[in-house]
Amino acid sequence: MLKPSPWLLLLAAHPVLATAAPADRMDRIERGLRPALTIEGDEPWTLEERMEHHGVPAVAIAVIHDFQVVAHRVHGLADRETGEKATRRTLFQAGSISKPVAAFGAMKMVEQGRLSLDDDVNDTLKSWKLPDNEHTKDAKVTLTHLLSHTGGLTVHGFPGYAVGEDVPTTIQVLDGSGPANTAPVRVDKVPGASYRYSGGGTTIAQLMMTDTAGETFPDLMDELVLRPVGMRRSTFLNPLPPRLLRHAAAGYLPDNSAVEGKRHTYPEMAAAGLWTTAEDLARFAIEVQLALRGNSDVLDRATAEKMVEPVTSGYGRGFQLSRRERASYFSHGGWDEGFCAELIAHRTAGYGAVVMINSNHPELMQEIIRGIAEEYGWAGYGAHPKLAMPQAALETYPGRYRYNAEQAFTVERRDDRLFMQYVGGQAQELHPLGDGRFQRRERTAPIRFTVESSVPTFHFITGSGSLQTHRRLADGERTPREVLVTDGYERALPLYRRLFQQTPEDPAISERWLNDAGLGMAAQELFEPAIGLLRIATELRPDSANTWDSVGSVYREAGQPDQALRWYRKSLEVNPNFPSAVKAVVELEAEQRSGQPTAAVTSLTDGETSTSSLTIRTLIDGSSVVKLRGDSLWFEHLNHARPGAWTGKREHDGNEPTFVDGVEWLPQWDGKTSKPLTTASGLPAERPVTVTAVAVDARGKVVVLEQPSVKNDDTLSVLLDDDRERGATWYEIHLHW
C-alpha cells in the first residue's frame, strides 16, 4: 500500500488549504471589513464605505492562498487631481516593507559568502565607516544588528525629499550632511543590548551591500531579489524614471491633502524606497514561505529560517514576528509620505495578504486584512462571543497605571463595564474575551491583569506572546503628563527636565514621542495641553526645527495666527529651509498684510445689493473655493477637487456633464458639507451666470466653470489649476448676469 504524500497530509491537516477559493470570495471580503475586535453579531463594513470614511483614494489588495496569489484587486483613484484610476499596473510606495525585501537581498549575499551576519560592519564598509564611541568599545555593530534593529543606532525613519529638492547621497544621509534632512546615523546605545527601530541602521546595510557588490542598489536588488522572485513591476529606483513614473500613484497625507509634488524621493532605498504592487509583494511573501519549506530556487531554507528567527522584541532579521494563538506569522508594515502598506503571511500554512494604499490611513489596511482572515479562516482570527464583565474585574482592576516614564492611563468602572483612557486621550472600552483576557475594539493587543498582594498589575500581551507590564500608581503619584494636563505647562516643565537629565535616551522623552503625543491631543482639539507638551519638546531639544514648527502648527490650528507665526519663525532660525515652516510663514505673512484670515471671504463690493454684478475678494490657498448657489455665497475646503471639476451637492446623480471651454468634465464630489457665509441679494436662480476671475499675481490661473444645465443652474465653482505654487494668492472674482 502506497503512503500518502506529505503534501496530501498537509492538505488534510489544514482545511484552509483544502478548500477551493470560489470566485465570489473577494466580493465577500469587500463586504466584510472588520475592526480590531469583532464580537459575534457585529455588522461588518464595506470596502467602499471604509475608503470614504478614512479618505483613502486607492487600495490594492492581494490574497495568498495555498502558496499562490489567488486574487489581486485594485479600487479607486491613483491621482485625485487628474482623476486617473488605479489599476493592477499602478505602482505604490512600499515604505518600510522595503526593509524585509532588502534584508532578503542581504541574506542572499550572506548565503553567497559575500557578507557576514556577525562581523563588525566596519570590516565590510569601504566608502564610509560607522564612527566608534564608548558604546562600541566592547560590542561592535553587525549585520544581524542592522537587520533586527538591535544595533543601538539612531534615526527612526525618513521623511523623503519633495519634488525639486536636492537629494543627498547615501553617505550624506548617514552623516546628516549636505541636503540630508535627518540627523547623522550614530550608535548611542550598546549594540545588541536592546531593540530600537532604526531606518538609519538599514541604510548602513544598504551601503554594505553596494560597497561589497560594486553596483547601484537598484541594480543589485534587481539581480538578487526582484527578477528571481518574479517581481516584474517593482523597482528601488529613486526617483522613478519617466517610463515608470506614468504608472505611479500620487500620495495623500493624514489630513487628506496631497503630497507636494505627488510623491517623495527616498535615497534611503533599503529602508523606504521600494515601488511595487500588491501582487508583487505577495509573490515575495510566497517566496519566503516556500524557502521556509525548502522549496525555493532563490533562497535556502536555513537562510530563510534565519530571517524569521526571533532576535529580540518580536523581530527577526528583516521581519516582524507574531503569534496568534498557536499560529506564527511574519509581517511588516510601511509608511512613506502619502503611502502605507501591510504584508502578513503565515509561516507554514501558505496563506497571507498584502494591502497597499496611496494615503496615510493604515487603519483601513488592517480592517481589510481582518476581512480576508475571516473569509479564509486564518488561525488566530475570528469573532469572539459576547461575554459579561466578571464581577471580580469590576471590583479589582479600576485604578491609575503607569504607561511609561511620562504617561499614565486609567481603568475606570462605568456600571458593569470597564474603560481604559490615556491622559489626554479618549476612553476605550475593555471587552472580556474569557480566560482572563480583555481587548479594546480599536487595538489588536489583548490585555491581562495579575494581582499580587492585592495590588493589580496591567499587562499588554505582545504579538510574540510576551507581556508588556504596567504597574498601578500609588495614590498621589503622578506622571509628568498628568501634571501637564491638570496643572499646566509651568508646573510640568521641571518634571520633564528632570526626566530628560536622568534618562535622556528614554523613548518616553524622545522628540518623536512628544511630538506625536502633542499633535494627537491637538487632533482632539485639546489645544492647551498639546501646545504645552510641544513647547516642552522645544525646551528639551531646542536645536530641532521640527519641535518649533509643531508648536506653530497647533497655534495655527487653534486660531492664533500671531503666536503661530512667532513659533514658525523660531523654526526657521534653527533651519531656514524647514519646508512646512517656510510655507506657513509665507501664508501667514500674506494674511497679516491683508488683515484677514486665510481662505475666507473678505468683502462683498461693487454691487452687494445690485442685480447686475458682484465682486468677491477672497484668498484661495490651493484647497479652498468660493461658490455661488442660488442667492447665497458659499465657501468650501476642497481636498478632493481636481482642476475643472464641478463639486456639487451629494443628492446630484453624478452624471451631469460640465463644459469648460468646450471640454466636458464629469462631476466629482468631495463629500464635505459647505456652509453659507453671507447672502448676496438679487442673484438669479433660473438662468446661467457668467463668471470671470482675474488673478492678482501671475503665480497661477483660475479655472472658471459655468454650469449651464437647467438642473444645476444654482451652483458655480471657481477652482485653481494644478500648476499653482504652494502658498496663498489673492483673487478678484467677478460675477455678472
C-alpha positions in Angstrom: 0.0 0.0 0.0 1.4 3.4 -1.0 1.8 6.0 1.7 0.1 9.4 1.1 2.4 12.1 0.1 3.5 14.8 2.6 1.6 17.3 0.5 -1.7 15.4 0.9 -1.1 15.1 4.6 -0.6 18.9 4.8 -3.9 19.5 3.0 -5.7 17.1 5.4 -4.2 18.9 8.4 -5.1 22.4 7.1 -8.8 22.7 6.0 -8.0 26.3 5.0 -5.7 24.9 2.2 -8.0 22.1 1.3 -10.9 24.4 0.4 -11.1 25.7 -3.1 -11.5 29.5 -3.3 -14.8 30.4 -5.0 -14.9 33.3 -7.5 -17.0 35.4 -5.2 -14.7 35.3 -2.1 -13.2 38.7 -2.8 -16.7 40.1 -3.1 -17.5 38.8 0.4 -14.2 40.2 1.7 -15.0 43.6 0.3 -18.4 43.5 2.2 -16.8 42.1 5.3 -14.2 44.5 6.7 -13.8 44.3 10.5 -12.5 46.3 13.5 -9.6 45.1 15.6 -12.0 43.2 17.9 -15.1 41.6 16.3 -17.8 40.3 18.6 -20.4 37.8 17.4 -23.4 39.6 15.9 -21.4 42.7 14.7 -22.3 44.0 11.3 -19.2 44.2 9.1 -18.2 47.2 6.9 -17.9 47.5 3.2 -14.7 48.5 1.5 -16.4 51.4 -0.2 -17.7 53.0 3.0 -14.4 52.5 4.8 -12.4 54.0 2.0 -14.7 57.0 2.2 -14.5 57.1 6.0 -10.7 57.2 6.1 -10.3 59.3 2.9 -8.3 56.7 1.0 -8.2 57.4 -2.7 -7.0 53.9 -3.9 -6.4 50.5 -2.5 -4.7 47.4 -3.9 -5.3 44.0 -2.3 -3.5 40.7 -3.0 -4.6 37.5 -1.3 -2.3 34.5 -0.8 -3.8 31.0 -0.5 -2.2 27.6 -1.0 1.1 29.3 -1.7 -0.4 31.2 -4.7 -1.7 34.7 -5.4 -5.4 33.9 -5.8 -6.7 37.5 -6.1 -5.4 40.9 -6.9 -7.9 43.7 -6.9 -7.4 47.5 -7.2 -10.0 50.2 -6.4 -10.2 53.9 -6.6 -8.1 56.8 -7.9 -4.3 56.7 -8.4 -4.4 60.5 -8.6 -7.3 62.6 -7.3 -6.2 65.7 -9.1 -6.2 64.2 -12.6 -8.9 61.6 -11.9 -6.7 58.8 -13.1 -8.0 55.4 -11.9 -5.7 52.9 -10.2 -5.1 49.6 -12.0 -3.2 46.4 -11.4 -0.2 48.2 -13.0 -0.3 51.1 -10.6 2.9 51.4 -8.5 2.6 52.2 -4.8 5.4 53.1 -2.4 6.0 50.2 0.0 7.6 52.3 2.7 9.3 50.2 5.3 8.3 46.9 3.6 11.4 47.8 1.7 13.3 46.6 4.7 12.4 42.9 4.6 12.9 42.9 0.8 16.3 44.5 1.2 17.0 42.0 4.1 16.2 39.1 1.7 18.9 40.5 -0.6 21.4 40.9 2.2 20.7 37.4 3.4 21.2 36.1 -0.1 24.7 37.8 -0.1 25.3 36.1 3.3 24.4 32.8 1.7 26.8 33.5 -1.2 29.6 34.2 1.3 29.8 37.9 0.3 28.6 39.3 3.7 28.8 38.1 7.3 26.0 38.3 9.8 28.2 38.6 12.8 31.3 40.5 11.8 31.9 44.2 12.6 30.2 46.2 9.8 33.3 48.4 9.5 35.2 45.3 8.3 32.9 45.4 5.2 32.2 49.1 4.7 34.6 50.7 2.3 33.3 54.2 1.3 32.3 55.2 4.8 32.9 53.9 8.4 30.5 53.9 11.3 32.2 56.1 14.0 33.2 54.2 17.1 32.5 55.6 20.6 32.1 54.5 24.2 29.1 52.3 23.3 31.1 50.3 20.7 34.1 49.8 22.9 33.2 46.2 23.8 30.5 45.4 21.3 30.6 46.1 17.6 27.6 46.6 15.3 26.9 43.6 13.0 24.6 42.9 10.0 22.4 40.9 12.4 22.1 44.1 14.5 21.2 46.2 11.4 18.5 43.8 10.2 16.9 43.2 13.6 17.1 46.9 14.9 19.3 45.9 17.8 22.4 48.0 16.9 21.7 50.9 19.2 21.5 53.1 16.1 19.8 56.4 15.7 17.3 57.8 13.1 14.0 56.0 13.3 12.7 56.9 9.8 13.0 59.2 6.9 10.6 61.9 5.5 11.9 61.7 2.0 12.6 64.6 -0.4 9.9 66.5 -2.2 10.0 67.1 -6.0 12.6 69.8 -6.7 14.5 69.3 -3.5 18.2 68.3 -3.6 18.6 64.6 -2.8 21.6 63.5 -0.7 23.9 60.6 -1.3 23.8 57.6 0.9 26.9 58.8 2.7 25.4 62.3 3.2 22.3 60.6 4.7 24.5 58.6 7.1 26.4 61.7 8.2 23.4 64.0 8.2 25.3 66.4 5.9 24.6 68.3 2.7 20.9 68.3 1.7 20.1 65.5 4.2 17.0 66.3 6.2 17.7 63.8 9.0 20.3 63.6 11.8 23.6 61.6 11.5 23.2 57.8 12.0 25.3 57.0 15.1 25.5 54.4 17.9 24.1 55.8 21.2 23.3 52.5 22.9 25.4 49.4 23.4 24.9 47.2 20.2 22.9 44.1 20.9 21.6 45.3 24.3 18.0 46.1 23.2 15.6 46.7 20.3 15.1 50.1 18.8 13.7 50.6 15.3 16.3 52.3 13.1 15.9 53.1 9.4 19.4 54.5 9.8 20.7 51.0 10.5 19.0 49.7 7.4 20.7 52.4 5.4 24.1 51.2 6.7 23.1 47.7 5.4 22.4 49.3 2.0 25.8 50.8 1.9 27.4 47.5 3.0 25.7 45.7 0.1 26.7 48.2 -2.6 30.3 48.6 -1.3 30.6 44.8 -1.5 29.0 44.3 -4.9 30.2 47.5 -6.6 26.8 48.1 -8.1 24.0 50.5 -7.5 21.4 49.4 -5.0 18.5 49.2 -7.6 20.6 47.1 -9.9 21.8 44.9 -7.1 18.2 44.3 -5.8 17.0 43.5 -9.3 19.7 40.9 -9.5 19.3 39.4 -6.0 15.5 39.6 -5.4 13.2 41.3 -7.8 13.9 39.3 -11.0 14.5 35.9 -9.3 11.2 36.2 -7.3 9.2 37.4 -10.3 8.5 40.9 -9.1 8.3 42.3 -12.6 6.6 45.6 -11.7 8.9 46.5 -8.8 12.0 48.8 -8.5 14.1 50.5 -6.0 14.9 53.4 -8.4 14.5 56.8 -6.7 13.3 59.0 -8.3 11.3 57.0 -10.8 12.3 57.3 -14.4 9.6 58.7 -16.8 8.7 55.2 -18.1 7.7 54.1 -14.6 6.5 57.5 -13.3 3.5 57.3 -15.5 2.3 54.3 -13.6 3.0 55.8 -10.1 0.2 56.7 -7.8 0.0 60.1 -6.1 0.2 60.2 -2.3 -2.1 61.8 0.2 -1.3 62.8 3.8 -3.2 62.1 7.1 -5.3 65.3 6.6 -6.1 64.1 3.1 -4.1 66.8 1.4 -1.9 65.9 -1.5 1.8 65.3 -1.1 3.7 68.2 -2.5 4.7 67.2 -6.0 2.6 64.0 -5.6 5.3 61.8 -4.2 8.7 61.9 -2.3 12.1 60.5 -3.3 13.9 58.2 -0.9 17.6 57.8 -1.3 17.3 55.6 1.8 16.2 52.9 -0.6 16.6 49.8 1.6 14.7 51.5 4.3 11.8 53.1 2.4 12.4 53.2 -1.4 10.6 50.3 -3.0 8.0 51.0 -5.6 5.8 47.9 -6.2 2.4 46.4 -6.5 0.4 44.3 -4.0 0.7 41.3 -6.3 4.5 41.6 -6.5 4.8 41.9 -2.7 2.6 38.8 -2.4 5.0 36.9 -4.6 7.8 38.0 -2.4 5.9 36.7 0.7 5.3 33.4 -1.0 8.9 33.0 -1.9 9.8 33.3 1.8 7.1 30.8 2.6 8.5 28.4 0.0 12.0 28.9 1.2 10.9 28.0 4.8 9.7 24.7 3.3 12.9 24.1 1.4 11.0 24.6 -1.9 12.6 27.9 -3.1 15.0 28.2 -6.0 16.0 31.7 -4.7 16.9 31.3 -1.0 18.0 28.3 1.0 15.8 27.0 3.8 18.5 27.7 6.5 18.8 31.3 5.3 15.1 31.8 5.3 14.8 30.4 8.8 17.4 33.0 10.0 15.1 35.7 8.7 12.2 34.6 10.8 14.3 33.5 13.8 13.5 35.8 16.7 16.4 38.1 17.7 14.5 40.2 20.3 11.2 42.1 20.9 9.3 40.1 18.2 11.7 41.0 15.4 13.8 38.7 13.2 16.3 39.6 10.5 14.0 41.7 8.4 10.6 40.7 9.6 8.3 41.4 12.5 7.2 38.1 14.1 4.0 37.4 15.9 1.8 34.6 17.2 -2.0 34.4 17.2 -3.0 31.6 19.5 -0.7 28.8 18.1 -0.2 30.3 14.7 3.0 32.0 13.7 3.1 34.9 11.2 5.8 37.1 9.7 4.9 40.6 8.6 5.9 44.2 8.1 4.2 47.5 7.6 5.2 50.5 5.6 4.7 54.3 5.8 6.1 56.8 3.3 4.8 60.3 2.8 1.3 59.7 1.3 1.5 55.9 1.2 1.0 52.9 3.5 1.3 49.2 3.0 1.0 46.0 5.0 2.3 42.4 4.4 1.4 39.5 6.5 1.9 35.7 5.9 1.6 32.5 7.9 4.9 30.9 8.4 3.9 27.4 7.3 0.4 27.2 6.0 0.7 29.1 2.7 -1.7 31.9 3.2 -1.4 35.7 3.8 -2.2 39.1 2.2 -0.8 42.4 1.1 -2.7 45.7 1.1 -1.3 49.0 -0.3 -2.9 52.4 -0.3 -1.9 55.9 -1.5 -2.8 57.5 1.8 -1.5 57.7 5.3 -4.5 55.9 6.9 -3.2 52.4 7.9 -6.3 51.6 9.9 -8.1 50.7 6.6 -5.4 48.1 5.7 -5.9 46.2 9.0 -9.7 46.2 8.5 -9.2 44.6 5.1 -6.8 42.0 6.4 -9.2 41.0 9.1 -11.9 40.6 6.5 -9.6 38.3 4.5 -8.7 36.4 7.6 -12.4 35.9 8.4 -13.2 34.7 4.9 -10.3 32.2 4.7 -10.5 31.1 8.3 -7.0 32.2 9.3 -5.7 30.8 12.6 -5.9 33.2 15.5 -8.5 35.5 13.9 -12.3 35.4 14.1 -15.2 36.8 16.1 -15.4 36.5 19.9 -18.6 35.7 21.8 -20.2 38.5 23.7 -19.4 38.0 27.4 -20.4 39.7 30.6 -17.7 41.5 32.5 -16.6 39.4 35.5 -17.6 41.0 38.8 -14.1 40.5 40.2 -12.7 42.5 37.4 -15.2 45.4 38.0 -14.2 45.4 41.7 -10.4 44.9 41.4 -8.9 46.4 38.3 -10.0 50.1 38.3 -7.2 52.5 39.0 -4.4 54.5 37.5 -1.4 52.8 35.8 2.0 54.0 34.6 2.3 53.5 30.9 5.9 54.8 30.7 8.0 57.5 32.5 5.9 60.3 31.0 2.4 59.0 30.5 -0.3 57.2 32.5 -3.7 55.7 31.9 -6.8 55.0 33.9 -9.0 51.9 34.1 -12.5 53.1 35.2 -15.6 51.3 36.0 -18.9 52.5 34.5 -21.8 50.4 35.7 -21.0 46.9 34.6 -18.3 47.9 32.1 -14.6 48.8 32.2 -13.0 51.6 30.2 -9.3 52.4 29.6 -8.2 56.0 29.0 -4.8 57.6 28.5 -4.2 61.0 29.9 -5.3 63.5 27.2 -6.9 60.6 25.2 -10.3 59.1 24.6 -11.9 56.3 26.7 -11.9 52.9 25.1 -14.0 50.0 26.4 -12.3 46.8 27.6 -14.2 43.7 26.4 -13.8 40.4 28.1 -12.5 37.6 25.9 -12.6 34.8 28.5 -9.5 33.1 30.0 -8.7 36.3 31.9 -8.1 38.4 28.8 -9.6 41.7 27.6 -9.3 43.7 24.4 -10.3 47.1 23.0 -12.3 47.4 19.8 -9.6 49.8 18.4 -6.5 47.7 19.2 -5.2 44.2 18.5 -3.2 43.6 21.6 -5.0 41.6 24.3 -4.8 42.6 27.9 -4.3 40.6 31.1 -4.3 41.6 34.7 -2.5 39.9 37.6 -2.8 40.6 41.3 0.0 40.4 43.8 -0.6 41.4 47.5 -4.0 42.8 46.5 -2.4 45.2 44.0 -3.4 44.7 40.3 -0.9 44.9 37.5 -1.8 45.6 33.9 -0.2 43.7 31.0 -0.4 44.0 27.2 0.2 40.7 25.5 2.5 41.4 22.6 2.5 39.7 19.2 5.3 37.5 20.3 3.4 36.4 23.4 5.5 38.2 25.9 4.0 40.6 28.5 4.4 44.4 28.5 3.8 45.2 32.1 2.4 48.4 33.7 2.3 48.8 37.4 -0.5 50.5 39.3 0.3 54.0 40.5 0.0 54.8 44.2 -2.4 57.5 45.4 -0.8 60.9 45.0 1.8 59.6 42.5 1.5 61.5 39.2 3.3 61.3 35.9 4.5 64.4 34.1 1.7 64.2 31.5 -0.9 64.2 34.3 0.7 67.3 35.8 0.7 68.9 32.4 -3.0 68.3 31.8 -4.2 69.2 35.2 -1.7 71.9 36.3 -0.4 73.3 33.1 2.9 73.8 31.3 4.8 75.7 34.0 4.3 73.0 36.7 5.1 70.2 34.2 8.3 71.6 32.7 10.6 70.9 35.7 9.4 67.3 35.8 10.2 66.8 32.1 13.6 68.5 32.5 14.4 66.2 35.4 13.4 63.1 33.4 15.5 64.3 30.5 18.5 64.8 32.7 18.1 61.4 34.4 17.3 59.3 31.3 17.9 61.3 28.1 17.7 58.1 25.9 14.3 57.1 27.3 11.8 56.7 24.3 9.2 58.4 26.5 11.1 61.6 26.4 12.1 61.4 22.7 11.3 64.1 20.3 9.2 61.7 18.2 7.1 60.6 21.2 6.4 64.1 22.5 5.7 65.4 19.0 3.2 62.6 18.2 1.5 62.9 21.6 1.1 66.7 21.2 -0.2 66.5 17.7 -2.6 63.7 18.8 -4.1 65.9 21.5 -4.4 68.8 19.1 -6.4 66.5 16.8 -8.9 66.1 19.6 -8.9 69.9 20.0 -7.1 69.7 23.4 -5.1 72.7 22.3 -3.8 74.0 25.7 -2.1 70.7 26.8 -1.0 70.0 23.2 0.8 73.3 23.0 2.3 72.8 26.5 3.7 69.4 25.6 5.1 70.6 22.3 6.7 73.7 24.0 8.3 71.2 26.4 9.8 69.4 23.4 11.4 72.7 22.3 12.9 73.2 25.7 14.4 69.7 25.7 15.6 69.8 22.0 16.0 73.5 21.0 18.2 72.6 18.0 15.3 70.7 16.2 13.4 72.9 13.8 10.6 70.3 13.9 9.8 71.0 17.6 9.3 74.7 17.0 7.3 74.0 13.8 4.9 71.7 15.6 4.1 74.4 18.2 3.4 76.8 15.3 1.1 74.3 13.6 -1.0 73.8 16.7 -1.3 77.5 17.4 -2.4 78.0 13.8 -5.0 75.2 14.1 -6.2 76.8 17.4 -6.9 80.0 15.5 -4.0 82.0 17.0 -2.0 83.1 13.8 0.2 85.7 15.6 1.5 83.1 18.0 1.8 80.6 15.2 3.9 83.0 13.1 6.2 83.6 16.1 6.9 79.8 16.6 7.3 79.2 12.8 9.9 81.9 12.7 11.8 80.3 15.6 11.8 77.1 13.5 13.4 78.9 10.6 16.0 80.4 12.9 17.1 76.7 13.5 16.7 75.6 9.9 16.0 78.4 7.4 14.8 75.8 4.8 12.4 73.7 7.0 9.7 73.2 4.4 6.5 73.4 6.4 7.7 76.4 8.3 8.7 78.2 5.1 5.2 77.6 3.7 3.4 78.6 6.8 5.3 81.9 7.2 4.6 82.8 3.6 0.9 82.2 4.1 0.6 83.9 7.5 2.6 87.0 6.4 0.3 87.3 3.4 -2.6 87.0 5.8 -1.2 89.7 8.1 -0.8 92.1 5.1 -4.4 91.6 4.2 -5.6 91.9 7.7 -7.9 89.0 7.0 -7.8 85.2 7.8 -6.6 82.9 5.1 -9.1 81.4 2.7 -12.0 83.4 3.9 -14.4 85.7 2.0 -13.2 89.1 2.9 -15.7 91.5 1.4 -18.6 91.9 -0.9 -18.2 95.1 -3.0 -19.3 96.7 -6.3 -23.0 95.9 -6.0 -23.5 93.9 -3.0 -27.2 94.6 -3.4 -27.0 95.1 -7.1 -29.0 92.9 -9.5 -26.3 93.1 -12.2 -22.8 92.3 -10.7 -21.0 91.2 -7.7 -17.2 91.2 -6.8 -15.8 88.8 -4.2 -12.3 89.4 -2.9 -11.1 86.1 -1.5 -7.8 84.4 -0.5 -7.6 81.0 -2.1 -4.9 78.7 -0.7 -5.0 75.9 -3.2 -7.7 73.8 -1.5 -10.4 76.4 -1.0 -13.1 77.8 -3.2 -15.9 80.4 -3.2 -19.2 79.1 -4.6 -22.4 80.7 -5.7 -25.6 78.7 -5.0 -28.9 80.3 -5.8 -28.8 83.6 -3.9 -26.2 82.6 -1.4 -22.4 82.8 -1.4 -20.7 79.6 -0.1 -17.1 78.7 1.0 -15.7 75.2 0.8 -12.5 73.4 1.6 -12.0 71.0 -1.3 -9.3 68.5 -0.7 -10.7 66.2 -3.3 -11.5 68.6 -6.1 -9.5 68.5 -9.3 -9.0 71.3 -11.8 -12.1 71.9 -13.9 -14.2 69.5 -11.9 -17.5 70.7 -10.6 -18.2 69.8 -6.9 -21.9 69.8 -6.1 -24.3 68.6 -3.5 -24.5 64.8 -2.7 -28.0 64.5 -3.9 -27.0 65.1 -7.6 -26.7 61.9 -9.5 -23.1 62.3 -10.6 -23.8 62.0 -14.4 -24.5 65.6 -15.4 -21.7 66.8 -17.7 -20.0 70.1 -17.2 -18.3 72.1 -20.1 -15.3 74.3 -19.6 -14.1 76.0 -22.8 -15.8 73.2 -24.7 -14.2 70.4 -22.8 -16.5 68.0 -21.0 -15.9 67.1 -17.3 -17.9 64.7 -15.2 -18.9 65.9 -11.8 -16.9 64.8 -8.8 -17.9 65.4 -5.2 -15.7 65.9 -2.2 -18.2 64.5 0.3 -17.9 67.6 2.6 -20.7 69.9 3.7 -20.3 73.5 2.8 -22.0 76.3 4.6 -23.2 79.8 3.5 -21.1 82.7 4.8 -23.3 85.6 3.6 -26.2 86.3 1.4 -25.9 88.3 -1.8 -29.3 89.6 -2.7 -30.7 89.7 -6.2 -28.7 86.9 -7.8 -30.6 85.0 -10.4 -31.9 81.5 -9.8 -33.3 80.5 -13.1 -30.6 81.3 -15.7 -26.9 80.7 -16.0 -24.5 83.3 -14.5 -21.3 84.2 -16.3 -18.3 84.0 -14.0 -14.9 85.7 -14.8 -11.9 85.6 -12.5 -8.7 87.7 -12.5 -5.6 86.7 -10.6 -3.9 89.5 -8.7 -0.5 87.9 -9.4 0.8 85.6 -12.1 1.6 82.5 -10.0 -1.4 80.5 -11.1 -4.5 80.8 -13.2 -8.1 80.4 -12.1 -10.1 77.8 -13.9 -13.6 79.2 -14.4 -16.5 76.9 -14.6 -20.0 77.7 -15.8 -22.7 75.1 -15.2 -25.4 75.7 -17.8 -27.7 72.8 -17.2 -31.2 73.6 -16.0 -30.9 71.2 -13.1 -27.8 72.8 -11.7 -28.1 76.5 -12.6 -27.8 77.4 -8.9 -24.2 76.1 -8.5 -21.0 77.6 -9.9 -17.4 76.9 -8.8 -14.0 78.5 -9.2 -11.0 76.3 -8.8 -7.3 76.8 -9.2 -5.3 74.8 -11.8 -2.8 72.1 -10.8 0.3 74.2 -11.7 -0.1 76.6 -8.9 2.8 77.1 -6.5 2.5 76.5 -2.8 1.1 79.3 -0.7 -1.9 81.5 -0.9 -2.9 84.0 -3.6 -5.4 86.8 -3.6 -8.0 86.8 -6.4 -10.8 89.1 -7.5 -13.8 87.0 -8.6 -16.4 89.0 -10.6 -19.9 87.7 -11.1 -22.0 89.2 -13.9 -25.5 88.4 -15.1 
